[in-house]
């Protein structure tokens, strides 16, 4: 696992370098901060403040310093950037133990950290709900298909698997949103768009609106549902052909105990690997689904920031998605190793 930790760290470092290099070519941050009315003197001052008048390699070191949990700042920089952390050593240079500093949004002037942490719970709830739906339904259909091979249930499971994998998520999102959110709205009561929290038009207070979660979670869960169904079916068929299952049948144990007490427990090991991997992917990549359904999470923020060329917010969203994807994958590998020690030798 130590090697996996080093591997994960190198991946994150690579993502940081790639993001920094890409956004160097997309425009002049100083002009975006100053706006259309900014004069030449103001733009030069902004470039000096953001270190844009220094070589690229120095800018990258400043960027790493901001992202690092331990940073070095002058007193003016520490105050101006409003660093969220604890001062370890203070002299001419401040050494601080801190949260990563991602800058401030060009559009709203808010801290990128605050904007992202405000949106992250919505993405987490959406990904968890979608994965829960996909896991429960996918495992159920997969088990039923495996114990009823060549039946209509088995054929239906294969249709679900092929359709779920073949149809792109953004196209499925449009179909689901239109069909259930507009065409059948009077029956479903579901809206085309909506977020986890809505604002009351009269009082201005926010309230929880769980019904807005149904359509995006269903849409986001379709593809992993198809994969989980197929994996569960294949794993169950393989396990049911093992010698210990035949022995259990010969001993007269009930079909229910054989399937759910013995076979399913072993069949779920590769399925759990898929579930953990898909959860990481959903957590980091629900961009189109969030945008189409107006779900105010990391995905929608990323797409909006791209449209407005809000580089700090866009870079922060990409990095945050990469961090959580890598962390979840690492934790999933650790859990899989506990469940199946044979993975260590592979």
Secondary structure by P-SEA (a helix, b strand, c coil): caaaaaaaaaaaaaaaaaaaaaacccccaaaaaacccccaaaaaaaaaaacccccaaaaaaaaaaaacccccccaaaaaaacccccccccccbbbbbccccccccccccccaaaaaaaaaaaaaaaaaaaaaaaaaaaaaaaaaaaaacccaaaaaaaaaaaaaacccaaaaaaaaaaacccccccccccccccccccccccccbbbbbcccccaaaaaaaaaaaaaaaaaaaaaaaaaaacaaaaaaaaacccccccccccaaaaaaaaaaaaaaaaaaaaaccaaaaaaaaccccaaaaaaaaaaacaaaaaaaaaaaaaaaaaaaaaaaaaaaaaaccccccc
